[in-house]
């Protein structure tokens, strides 16, 4: 490579150069980077050096490799604050998020294989379950099923949650604030209804989160199960 510091490994020099060109708009989202052969020739480096630099760009989410095409520049990812106790709606600019109710709230029995331990009082009261789809720019990104104990939540099942925040509803009508919680995160392949809702191919990787929210009401917790497509977005937020 030309005009670079010899103390920095060549693959890092190339990585930094290409990263700067992408961030400065030399290459726009959807553009193809030069071929590996062309990069070798332009920067006077070996094929392994080019491949390592491109691998680092893939890890950063700046490009994706597509067989038969090459290295395609990707748009910068945006953070979704579903790791925060503020909730998803509060983590994004006003109007950026659309919420669609897939299954409206209804009283059901708790699932036998529930992911968190349920108290006897919660078990006896039953569960209010609903599911919602979250979209950003008309693109479905997040599917969430929420389970709340059916304890002192009058008219909850009659409320609308299309483009409404669950956290705000609990605060405004029931004087319940989220104060903390516990979450479990792992990767799963997309399947069944999730593929249809998030418009994914079967087997495409998803992040799956199980969350237990602790609230300001004594002994009142509620629970969410989320599936998130992070192809264009990353997760963020304190919890």
Backbone as CSV, one residue per row, in Angstrom:
resi,resn,N_x,N_y,N_z,CA_x,CA_y,CA_z,C_x,C_y,C_z
1,UNK,0.844,-1.197,0.000,0.000,0.000,0.000,0.882,1.252,0.000
2,UNK,0.334,2.371,-0.488,1.088,3.593,-0.617,0.774,4.539,0.550
3,UNK,1.789,5.281,0.970,1.588,6.344,1.969,0.935,5.836,3.244
4,UNK,1.429,4.749,3.783,0.889,4.230,5.028,2.018,3.996,5.997
5,UNK,1.660,3.901,7.278,2.677,3.678,8.301,3.022,2.205,8.356
6,UNK,4.322,1.909,8.277,4.770,0.524,8.254,4.491,-0.205,9.556
7,UNK,4.261,0.532,10.634,4.028,-0.106,11.926,2.633,-0.714,12.022
8,UNK,1.709,-0.314,11.157,0.349,-0.828,11.181,0.233,-1.969,10.169
9,UNK,-0.301,-3.126,10.595,-0.453,-4.247,9.653,-1.211,-3.809,8.403
10,UNK,-0.847,-4.379,7.275,-1.434,-3.953,6.008,-2.948,-4.149,5.958
11,UNK,-3.443,-5.249,6.552,-4.884,-5.466,6.481,-5.637,-4.399,7.268
12,UNK,-5.036,-3.890,8.352,-5.679,-2.820,9.115,-5.626,-1.496,8.361
13,UNK,-4.516,-1.260,7.657,-4.415,-0.052,6.841,-5.497,-0.048,5.765
14,UNK,-5.660,-1.168,5.094,-6.664,-1.260,4.042,-8.067,-1.143,4.624
15,UNK,-8.294,-1.802,5.739,-9.591,-1.719,6.424,-9.930,-0.277,6.769
16,UNK,-8.993,0.445,7.358,-9.227,1.824,7.749,-9.491,2.714,6.532
17,UNK,-8.766,2.468,5.448,-8.956,3.259,4.227,-10.343,3.033,3.636
18,UNK,-10.741,1.780,3.508,-12.052,1.471,2.944,-13.181,1.942,3.857
19,UNK,-13.002,1.788,5.165,-14.013,2.250,6.125,-14.221,3.757,5.989
20,UNK,-13.121,4.517,5.879,-13.215,5.961,5.735,-13.919,6.326,4.432
21,UNK,-13.629,5.601,3.363,-14.273,5.888,2.084,-15.783,5.631,2.152
22,UNK,-16.183,4.581,2.862,-17.616,4.285,3.014,-18.284,5.359,3.861
23,UNK,-17.649,5.723,4.974,-18.235,6.715,5.881,-18.277,8.109,5.270
24,UNK,-17.354,8.399,4.343,-17.304,9.708,3.703,-18.134,9.759,2.423
25,UNK,-18.802,8.665,2.099,-19.702,8.662,0.957,-19.077,8.358,-0.378
26,UNK,-17.803,7.977,-0.396,-17.191,7.573,-1.668,-17.930,6.361,-2.224
27,UNK,-18.277,5.441,-1.320,-19.128,4.302,-1.672,-20.429,4.432,-0.895
28,UNK,-21.566,4.408,-1.605,-22.889,4.567,-1.020,-23.519,3.202,-0.751
29,UNK,-24.512,3.128,0.164,-25.228,1.864,0.370,-25.741,1.297,-0.948
30,UNK,-25.454,0.033,-1.175,-25.836,-0.622,-2.419,-24.721,-0.686,-3.437
31,UNK,-23.679,0.154,-3.261,-22.543,0.118,-4.190,-21.700,-1.138,-3.973
32,UNK,-21.028,-1.550,-5.014,-20.053,-2.634,-4.920,-18.665,-2.053,-4.691
33,UNK,-17.931,-2.623,-3.747,-16.523,-2.284,-3.622,-15.760,-2.897,-4.794
34,UNK,-14.581,-2.383,-5.096,-13.761,-3.026,-6.129,-13.515,-4.503,-5.781
35,UNK,-13.282,-5.301,-6.793,-13.041,-6.731,-6.582,-11.770,-6.943,-5.765
36,UNK,-11.620,-8.148,-5.220,-10.405,-8.467,-4.470,-9.170,-8.282,-5.345
37,UNK,-9.273,-8.714,-6.594,-8.138,-8.572,-7.523,-7.793,-7.099,-7.722
38,UNK,-8.839,-6.258,-7.890,-8.593,-4.831,-8.099,-7.981,-4.187,-6.861
39,UNK,-8.466,-4.560,-5.678,-7.909,-4.003,-4.444,-6.453,-4.406,-4.257
40,UNK,-6.134,-5.638,-4.604,-4.738,-6.095,-4.529,-3.840,-5.232,-5.409
41,UNK,-4.332,-4.939,-6.605,-3.540,-4.175,-7.570,-3.393,-2.720,-7.152
42,UNK,-4.529,-2.097,-6.696,-4.511,-0.675,-6.352,-3.646,-0.412,-5.129
43,UNK,-3.732,-1.298,-4.124,-3.032,-1.056,-2.859,-1.749,-1.872,-2.709
44,UNK,-1.411,-2.626,-3.736,-0.155,-3.399,-3.730,-0.063,-4.317,-2.521
45,UNK,-1.135,-5.096,-2.294,-1.173,-6.033,-1.182,-1.581,-7.406,-1.698
46,UNK,-1.476,-8.412,-0.818,-1.803,-9.783,-1.189,-3.293,-10.061,-1.026
47,UNK,-3.750,-11.150,-1.617,-5.159,-11.540,-1.505,-5.568,-11.811,-0.041
48,UNK,-4.748,-12.519,0.781,-5.133,-12.701,2.190,-5.300,-11.379,2.936
49,UNK,-4.469,-10.372,2.616,-4.593,-9.059,3.257,-5.934,-8.427,2.918
50,UNK,-6.329,-8.492,1.649,-7.611,-7.933,1.222,-8.753,-8.652,1.902
51,UNK,-8.701,-9.969,1.961,-9.795,-10.743,2.549,-9.955,-10.448,4.038
52,UNK,-8.841,-10.252,4.741,-8.928,-9.918,6.165,-9.555,-8.542,6.365
53,UNK,-9.173,-7.585,5.535,-9.749,-6.242,5.634,-11.249,-6.271,5.354
54,UNK,-11.653,-7.013,4.339,-13.074,-7.112,4.004,-13.838,-7.832,5.112
55,UNK,-13.217,-8.833,5.716,-13.850,-9.552,6.817,-14.128,-8.603,7.986
56,UNK,-13.199,-7.695,8.256,-13.404,-6.717,9.329,-14.557,-5.768,9.006
57,UNK,-14.698,-5.413,7.741,-15.810,-4.542,7.330,-17.140,-5.261,7.461
58,UNK,-17.152,-6.567,7.187,-18.367,-7.364,7.371,-18.748,-7.396,8.846
59,UNK,-17.755,-7.610,9.710,-18.000,-7.646,11.152,-18.584,-6.330,11.645
60,UNK,-18.137,-5.218,11.069,-18.639,-3.893,11.455,-20.024,-3.607,10.886
61,UNK,-20.508,-4.481,9.995,-21.804,-4.246,9.371,-21.764,-3.218,8.253
62,UNK,-20.561,-2.879,7.770,-20.434,-1.868,6.713,-20.623,-2.458,5.323
63,UNK,-20.331,-3.737,5.166,-20.542,-4.403,3.882,-21.103,-5.796,4.138
64,UNK,-21.672,-6.376,3.105,-22.048,-7.781,3.154,-21.507,-8.460,1.908
65,UNK,-21.096,-9.703,2.063,-20.552,-10.469,0.949,-21.676,-11.254,0.282
66,UNK,-21.764,-11.162,-1.036,-22.786,-11.889,-1.773,-22.122,-12.645,-2.907
67,UNK,-22.308,-13.959,-2.867,-21.662,-14.806,-3.871,-22.117,-14.412,-5.274
68,UNK,-21.177,-14.271,-6.163,-21.485,-13.914,-7.542,-21.505,-12.423,-7.792
69,UNK,-21.517,-11.628,-6.708,-21.526,-10.169,-6.861,-20.288,-9.533,-6.255
70,UNK,-19.996,-9.871,-5.004,-18.842,-9.290,-4.336,-19.203,-8.641,-3.018
71,UNK,-18.556,-7.525,-2.705,-18.741,-6.829,-1.432,-19.677,-5.647,-1.635
72,UNK,-20.860,-5.703,-1.000,-21.891,-4.679,-1.180,-21.941,-3.800,0.063
73,UNK,-21.872,-2.498,-0.139,-21.916,-1.549,0.969,-23.318,-1.530,1.564
74,UNK,-23.402,-1.540,2.905,-24.674,-1.522,3.611,-24.891,-0.177,4.285
75,UNK,-26.162,0.162,4.466,-26.493,1.368,5.215,-26.119,1.160,6.675
76,UNK,-25.739,2.243,7.336,-25.374,2.159,8.756,-26.568,1.689,9.572
77,UNK,-26.308,0.802,10.524,-27.372,0.280,11.371,-27.827,1.326,12.395
78,UNK,-29.086,1.215,12.786,-29.672,2.078,13.805,-29.947,1.267,15.055
79,UNK,-29.775,1.877,16.207,-30.009,1.172,17.459,-31.477,1.134,17.833
80,UNK,-31.930,-0.004,18.344,-33.277,-0.172,18.870,-33.144,-0.432,20.362
81,UNK,-33.817,0.399,21.171,-33.591,0.345,22.612,-34.429,-0.673,23.352
82,UNK,-34.543,-1.896,22.850,-35.356,-2.890,23.546,-34.613,-3.510,24.724
83,UNK,-33.359,-3.124,24.921,-32.642,-3.587,26.106,-32.856,-2.651,27.284
84,UNK,-33.602,-1.588,27.081,-33.768,-0.561,28.100,-35.099,-0.696,28.833
85,UNK,-35.135,-0.247,30.073,-36.396,-0.257,30.819,-37.314,0.879,30.367
86,UNK,-36.856,1.735,29.467,-37.717,2.788,28.938,-38.702,2.245,27.908
87,UNK,-38.412,1.088,27.345,-39.291,0.519,26.344,-38.890,0.895,24.933
88,UNK,-39.414,0.150,23.955,-39.044,0.345,22.559,-39.532,1.681,22.022
89,UNK,-40.770,2.055,22.308,-41.341,3.286,21.770,-40.533,4.507,22.181
90,UNK,-40.122,4.547,23.456,-39.393,5.713,23.968,-37.971,5.798,23.439
91,UNK,-37.443,4.720,22.867,-36.050,4.696,22.449,-35.842,5.225,21.039
92,UNK,-36.932,5.435,20.283,-36.826,5.868,18.896,-37.486,7.228,18.723
93,UNK,-37.050,8.003,17.691,-37.669,9.313,17.453,-39.163,9.190,17.202
94,UNK,-39.908,10.217,17.555,-41.361,10.213,17.360,-41.697,9.958,15.902
95,UNK,-42.601,9.027,15.660,-43.021,8.700,14.310,-42.170,7.673,13.610
96,UNK,-41.031,7.283,14.210,-40.148,6.328,13.536,-40.654,4.901,13.651
97,UNK,-41.438,4.628,14.691,-41.877,3.270,14.982,-43.374,3.134,14.769
98,UNK,-43.772,2.060,14.092,-45.187,1.726,13.943,-45.448,0.431,14.704
99,UNK,-46.513,0.411,15.487,-46.882,-0.770,16.252,-48.233,-1.284,15.773
100,UNK,-48.272,-2.547,15.376,-49.508,-3.178,14.944,-49.831,-4.343,15.878
101,UNK,-51.052,-4.378,16.359,-51.482,-5.483,17.210,-51.799,-6.691,16.318
102,UNK,-51.140,-7.803,16.591,-51.386,-9.047,15.849,-52.465,-9.859,16.556
103,UNK,-52.302,-10.030,17.873,-53.303,-10.710,18.701,-53.655,-9.768,19.848
104,UNK,-54.891,-9.239,19.897,-55.264,-8.272,20.933,-55.268,-8.910,22.313
105,UNK,-55.250,-8.097,23.374,-55.211,-8.648,24.729,-56.411,-9.540,25.022
106,UNK,-56.136,-10.688,25.624,-57.198,-11.575,26.075,-56.708,-12.386,27.265
107,UNK,-57.656,-12.794,28.118,-57.310,-13.567,29.312,-57.191,-15.033,28.930
108,UNK,-56.047,-15.625,29.246,-55.772,-17.027,28.926,-55.060,-17.666,30.120
109,UNK,-54.813,-18.952,30.023,-54.029,-19.631,31.042,-52.538,-19.425,30.765
110,UNK,-51.762,-19.446,31.825,-50.307,-19.377,31.658,-49.821,-20.629,30.934
111,UNK,-48.832,-20.486,30.081,-48.236,-21.638,29.418,-47.505,-22.508,30.435
112,UNK,-47.591,-23.808,30.242,-46.960,-24.725,31.196,-45.439,-24.615,31.167
113,UNK,-44.880,-24.378,29.987,-43.419,-24.314,29.850,-42.930,-22.868,29.845
114,UNK,-43.526,-22.015,30.716,-43.164,-20.604,30.746,-41.713,-20.444,31.139
115,UNK,-41.067,-19.419,30.581,-39.613,-19.276,30.743,-39.190,-18.687,32.085
116,UNK,-40.119,-18.116,32.834,-39.796,-17.575,34.148,-40.709,-18.216,35.190
117,UNK,-40.261,-18.212,36.434,-41.067,-18.778,37.512,-42.242,-17.855,37.820
118,UNK,-43.440,-18.420,37.860,-44.659,-17.670,38.104,-45.128,-17.941,39.536
119,UNK,-45.533,-16.880,40.240,-46.003,-17.061,41.607,-47.366,-17.736,41.614
120,UNK,-47.747,-18.250,42.763,-49.042,-18.909,42.899,-50.178,-17.913,42.647
121,UNK,-50.024,-16.678,43.132,-51.056,-15.658,42.913,-51.224,-15.352,41.432
122,UNK,-50.110,-15.242,40.713,-50.174,-15.007,39.266,-50.837,-16.177,38.555
123,UNK,-50.468,-17.371,38.960,-51.020,-18.567,38.332,-52.537,-18.623,38.521
124,UNK,-52.999,-18.317,39.708,-54.424,-18.371,39.999,-55.202,-17.291,39.250
125,UNK,-54.600,-16.118,39.082,-55.291,-14.998,38.447,-55.422,-15.163,36.941
126,UNK,-54.541,-15.963,36.350,-54.540,-16.093,34.900,-53.659,-15.041,34.251
127,UNK,-53.620,-15.067,32.933,-52.671,-14.263,32.176,-53.407,-13.430,31.127
128,UNK,-53.020,-12.180,30.984,-53.472,-11.368,29.850,-52.350,-11.394,28.812
129,UNK,-52.654,-11.942,27.656,-51.624,-12.107,26.619,-51.999,-11.315,25.380
130,UNK,-50.992,-10.653,24.794,-51.185,-9.983,23.517,-49.877,-10.035,22.735
131,UNK,-49.971,-9.842,21.440,-48.762,-9.826,20.616,-48.825,-8.667,19.638
132,UNK,-47.661,-8.073,19.392,-47.569,-6.891,18.540,-46.393,-7.011,17.592
133,UNK,-46.537,-6.370,16.434,-45.487,-6.308,15.428,-44.986,-4.869,15.362
134,UNK,-43.650,-4.700,15.402,-43.068,-3.358,15.330,-42.394,-3.189,13.967
135,UNK,-42.665,-2.059,13.330,-42.120,-1.750,12.022,-41.390,-0.416,12.059
136,UNK,-40.305,-0.336,11.318,-39.561,0.899,11.159,-39.462,1.172,9.660
137,UNK,-40.033,2.282,9.219,-40.051,2.563,7.790,-40.786,1.501,6.998
138,UNK,-41.887,0.997,7.550,-42.733,-0.035,6.939,-42.075,-1.417,6.888
139,UNK,-40.896,-1.549,7.454,-40.192,-2.829,7.466,-40.402,-3.500,8.820
140,UNK,-40.984,-4.713,8.871,-41.165,-5.399,10.159,-39.826,-5.817,10.751
141,UNK,-39.587,-5.398,11.983,-38.289,-5.628,12.624,-38.419,-6.464,13.896
142,UNK,-39.529,-6.317,14.603,-39.647,-6.914,15.932,-41.051,-7.474,16.137
143,UNK,-41.116,-8.708,16.626,-42.385,-9.315,17.010,-42.317,-9.626,18.497
144,UNK,-43.366,-9.234,19.231,-43.334,-9.349,20.693,-44.646,-9.911,21.228
145,UNK,-44.534,-10.921,22.083,-45.674,-11.432,22.834,-45.491,-11.048,24.294
146,UNK,-46.511,-10.407,24.870,-46.432,-9.922,26.245,-47.456,-10.640,27.114
147,UNK,-47.044,-11.038,28.310,-47.904,-11.724,29.278,-47.931,-10.934,30.576
148,UNK,-49.130,-10.536,30.996,-49.302,-9.795,32.245,-50.228,-10.574,33.169
149,UNK,-49.961,-10.601,34.469,-50.896,-11.250,35.393,-52.222,-10.487,35.417
150,UNK,-53.299,-11.196,35.394,-54.626,-10.579,35.360,-55.045,-10.141,36.764
151,UNK,-54.303,-9.181,37.296,-54.504,-8.711,38.669,-54.688,-7.194,38.656
152,UNK,-55.884,-6.732,38.972,-56.184,-5.302,39.096,-55.795,-4.507,37.847
153,UNK,-56.221,-4.996,36.702,-56.029,-4.283,35.441,-57.390,-4.120,34.750
154,UNK,-58.313,-3.369,35.351,-59.651,-3.239,34.785,-59.635,-2.634,33.383
155,UNK,-60.462,-3.197,32.490,-60.648,-2.735,31.117,-59.396,-2.848,30.269
156,UNK,-58.385,-3.540,30.742,-57.138,-3.640,29.983,-57.389,-4.254,28.605
157,UNK,-58.201,-5.308,28.550,-58.433,-6.006,27.285,-59.259,-5.175,26.303
158,UNK,-59.856,-4.086,26.781,-60.632,-3.219,25.903,-59.807,-2.064,25.333
159,UNK,-58.576,-1.955,25.767,-57.753,-0.830,25.319,-57.078,-1.150,23.986
160,UNK,-56.854,-0.090,23.202,-56.170,-0.230,21.920,-54.665,-0.060,22.111
161,UNK,-53.897,-0.925,21.447,-52.439,-0.820,21.525,-51.793,-0.625,20.161
162,UNK,-52.594,-0.340,19.135,-52.016,0.042,17.847,-51.343,1.401,18.007
163,UNK,-50.040,1.429,17.716,-49.248,2.658,17.856,-49.365,3.274,19.248
164,UNK,-49.510,2.420,20.240,-49.567,2.871,21.631,-48.480,2.157,22.440
165,UNK,-47.967,2.845,23.425,-46.927,2.288,24.294,-47.562,1.549,25.467
166,UNK,-47.170,0.290,25.666,-47.628,-0.464,26.822,-47.158,0.198,28.114
167,UNK,-45.917,0.660,28.136,-45.375,1.292,29.344,-46.195,2.530,29.718
168,UNK,-46.527,3.345,28.708,-47.311,4.549,28.976,-48.716,4.204,29.468
169,UNK,-49.300,3.151,28.896,-50.635,2.719,29.302,-50.633,2.266,30.757
170,UNK,-49.652,1.477,31.136,-49.562,1.016,32.519,-49.367,2.177,33.479
171,UNK,-48.573,3.153,33.071,-48.311,4.302,33.929,-49.540,5.195,34.058
172,UNK,-50.194,5.495,32.938,-51.300,6.452,32.924,-52.562,5.926,33.597
173,UNK,-52.907,4.670,33.321,-54.191,4.147,33.777,-54.103,3.279,35.033
174,UNK,-52.905,2.761,35.335,-52.801,1.813,36.446,-51.725,2.192,37.460
175,UNK,-51.063,3.324,37.236,-50.030,3.804,38.163,-48.944,2.745,38.365
176,UNK,-48.560,2.101,37.277,-47.517,1.073,37.311,-46.321,1.567,36.489
177,UNK,-45.152,1.597,37.113,-43.926,1.997,36.434,-42.953,0.822,36.396
178,UNK,-42.251,0.678,35.295,-41.214,-0.353,35.196,-39.961,0.153,35.892
179,UNK,-39.405,-0.656,36.798,-38.255,-0.221,37.587,-37.006,-1.073,37.350
180,UNK,-37.126,-2.166,36.624,-35.970,-3.027,36.389,-36.427,-4.344,35.806
181,UNK,-35.567,-5.359,35.916,-35.971,-6.650,35.406,-34.818,-7.575,35.092
182,UNK,-35.137,-8.592,34.353,-34.178,-9.637,33.983,-34.442,-10.006,32.531
183,UNK,-33.374,-10.305,31.789,-33.570,-10.703,30.401,-32.590,-11.798,30.001
184,UNK,-33.051,-12.631,29.066,-32.249,-13.709,28.505,-32.212,-13.509,26.996
185,UNK,-31.041,-13.674,26.398,-30.889,-13.409,24.971,-30.139,-14.556,24.318
186,UNK,-30.658,-15.038,23.196,-29.940,-16.035,22.414,-30.404,-15.984,20.969
187,UNK,-29.702,-16.685,20.084,-30.025,-16.692,18.660,-30.848,-17.921,18.317
188,UNK,-31.820,-17.716,17.421,-32.665,-18.806,16.952,-32.890,-18.661,15.452
189,UNK,-33.087,-19.769,14.737,-33.457,-19.662,13.323,-34.936,-19.319,13.181
190,UNK,-35.252,-18.468,12.231,-36.650,-18.085,11.992,-37.435,-19.277,11.468
191,UNK,-38.691,-19.379,11.924,-39.543,-20.478,11.464,-41.004,-20.096,11.642
192,UNK,-41.881,-20.811,10.953,-43.319,-20.693,11.136,-43.853,-19.289,10.992
193,UNK,-44.709,-18.901,11.956,-45.379,-17.601,11.908,-44.390,-16.450,11.931
194,UNK,-43.239,-16.636,12.605,-42.242,-15.572,12.697,-41.731,-15.203,11.307
195,UNK,-41.521,-16.200,10.445,-41.062,-15.932,9.078,-42.060,-15.058,8.335
196,UNK,-43.343,-15.379,8.472,-44.377,-14.610,7.783,-44.468,-13.186,8.311
197,UNK,-44.438,-13.029,9.626,-44.596,-11.709,10.221,-43.409,-10.792,9.939
198,UNK,-42.200,-11.328,10.015,-40.999,-10.521,9.809,-40.472,-10.610,8.379
199,UNK,-41.212,-11.346,7.520,-40.866,-11.476,6.096,-39.440,-11.987,5.914
200,UNK,-39.184,-13.124,6.546,-37.869,-13.740,6.504,-37.955,-15.125,5.879
201,UNK,-36.812,-15.598,5.411,-36.721,-16.971,4.936,-36.510,-17.897,6.128
202,UNK,-37.031,-19.109,6.022,-36.853,-20.093,7.091,-35.369,-20.329,7.351
203,UNK,-35.007,-20.331,8.614,-33.620,-20.569,8.987,-32.792,-19.314,9.143
204,UNK,-33.305,-18.159,8.716,-32.553,-16.920,8.872,-32.392,-16.610,10.360
205,UNK,-31.197,-16.228,10.801,-30.969,-16.030,12.239,-31.714,-14.827,12.797
206,UNK,-32.242,-15.007,14.011,-32.933,-13.956,14.742,-32.380,-13.896,16.152
207,UNK,-32.518,-12.739,16.779,-32.254,-12.644,18.205,-33.564,-12.857,18.952
208,UNK,-33.525,-13.740,19.942,-34.705,-14.019,20.745,-34.432,-13.559,22.168
209,UNK,-35.354,-12.771,22.723,-35.201,-12.236,24.069,-36.397,-12.631,24.914
210,UNK,-36.121,-13.088,26.123,-37.148,-13.306,27.136,-36.903,-12.290,28.241
211,UNK,-37.950,-11.513,28.595,-37.764,-10.423,29.547,-38.794,-10.510,30.666
212,UNK,-38.331,-10.321,31.883,-39.213,-10.196,33.045,-39.068,-8.771,33.572
213,UNK,-40.169,-8.018,33.557,-40.160,-6.639,34.011,-40.631,-6.558,35.466
214,UNK,-39.841,-5.922,36.306,-40.247,-5.627,37.673,-40.874,-4.234,37.685
215,UNK,-41.915,-4.058,38.484,-42.637,-2.787,38.474,-42.747,-2.181,39.866
216,UNK,-43.298,-0.968,39.897,-43.484,-0.256,41.155,-44.630,-0.828,41.983
217,UNK,-45.483,-1.645,41.390,-46.558,-2.288,42.145,-45.987,-3.538,42.821
218,UNK,-46.094,-3.668,44.115,-45.500,-4.815,44.817,-45.991,-6.149,44.253
219,UNK,-45.039,-7.044,43.999,-45.299,-8.419,43.561,-45.986,-8.489,42.189
220,UNK,-45.889,-7.393,41.413,-46.477,-7.403,40.079,-45.361,-7.339,39.044
221,UNK,-45.150,-8.438,38.325,-44.205,-8.498,37.225,-44.972,-8.800,35.943
222,UNK,-44.421,-8.411,34.810,-44.967,-8.899,33.545,-43.823,-9.335,32.640
223,UNK,-44.149,-10.020,31.549,-43.157,-10.786,30.814,-43.343,-10.590,29.300
224,UNK,-42.222,-10.547,28.584,-42.275,-10.413,27.134,-41.329,-11.402,26.483
225,UNK,-41.758,-11.903,25.338,-40.927,-12.754,24.487,-40.807,-12.057,23.141
226,UNK,-39.581,-11.754,22.725,-39.361,-10.947,21.531,-38.474,-11.665,20.522
227,UNK,-38.793,-11.448,19.236,-37.965,-11.933,18.132,-37.570,-10.716,17.311
228,UNK,-36.281,-10.493,17.136,-35.794,-9.278,16.497,-34.884,-9.599,15.315
229,UNK,-35.182,-9.002,14.168,-34.328,-9.108,12.987,-33.305,-7.979,13.044
230,UNK,-32.055,-8.319,13.274,-31.009,-7.309,13.448,-30.163,-7.122,12.191
231,UNK,-30.699,-7.504,11.029,-29.927,-7.348,9.789,-29.597,-5.880,9.539
232,UNK,-30.530,-4.969,9.838,-30.295,-3.546,9.622,-30.201,-2.757,10.918
233,UNK,-30.402,-3.414,12.064,-30.456,-2.700,13.330,-29.657,-3.447,14.397
234,UNK,-29.169,-2.699,15.377,-28.534,-3.326,16.530,-29.343,-2.984,17.778
235,UNK,-29.157,-3.752,18.826,-29.883,-3.537,20.069,-29.030,-2.710,21.017
236,UNK,-29.695,-1.851,21.782,-28.941,-0.989,22.692,-29.824,-0.631,23.881
237,UNK,-29.169,-0.073,24.934,-29.905,0.462,26.064,-29.557,-0.198,27.372
238,UNK,-29.438,0.582,28.447,-29.215,0.019,29.779,-30.462,-0.663,30.281
239,UNK,-30.293,-1.615,31.178,-31.438,-2.341,31.735,-31.181,-2.649,33.192
